[in-house]
Amino acid sequence: MNAEITHEETVTKVLAALEKIRPFLVNDGGDIELVSVLDNKVLVKLHGNCNGCPMSFSTIKLGVESTIKQYVPQIIEVISIN
């Protein structure tokens, strides 16, 4: 049995994780967009008030990255490309 998940399954799980964190970002006047998943790294783009916010690094690492890793443990890093 193959325990690896496909790229499409990974993307689906990452999108599900982003839906869990999105309400917190929207509440602060922002949003998040999945740009790509490549080599177990997730590239995202912050929008609205989240783009350029001094807390955006913490939001990515403590909020988005930790949530995504709960859903997709093989993800090693989330990178904001803003």
C-alpha positions, -999 to +999 in steps of 0.1 A: +000+000+000+013+034-009+012+058+020+022+089+000-005+113-009-008+128-044+000+165-051-037+171-057-046+156-023-019+178-007-033+209-023-069+200-013-057+195+024-038+228+023-069+246+010-089+231+038-064+243+063-065+278+048-103+278+052-099+272+089-076+302+093-093+325+068-121+338+092-094+352+115-077+370+086-110+383+072-120+395+107-089+417+106-097+430+071-074+406+053-074+374+034-050+347+021-044+331-013-027+298-021-001+304-048+014+270-050+026+239-032+061+228-043+086+205-027+066+203+006+066+241+008+035+262+006+036+296-011+008+320+000+000+357-007-016+379+020-043+404+009-060+435+024-048+446+058-027+415+062-004+425+033+024+445+048+011+443+084+040+442+110+024+411+124+023+392+091+054+371+098+038+359+131+005+353+113+023+331+087+045+312+111+022+308+142-012+308+125-011+297+089+020+274+090+009+256+123-026+251+110-014+237+076+010+213+093-019+199+114-037+190+082-006+181+061+023+171+083+047+167+054+047+204+047+079+218+060+074+256+055+049+282+046+063+312+027+045+345+021+055+360-013+041+394-007 
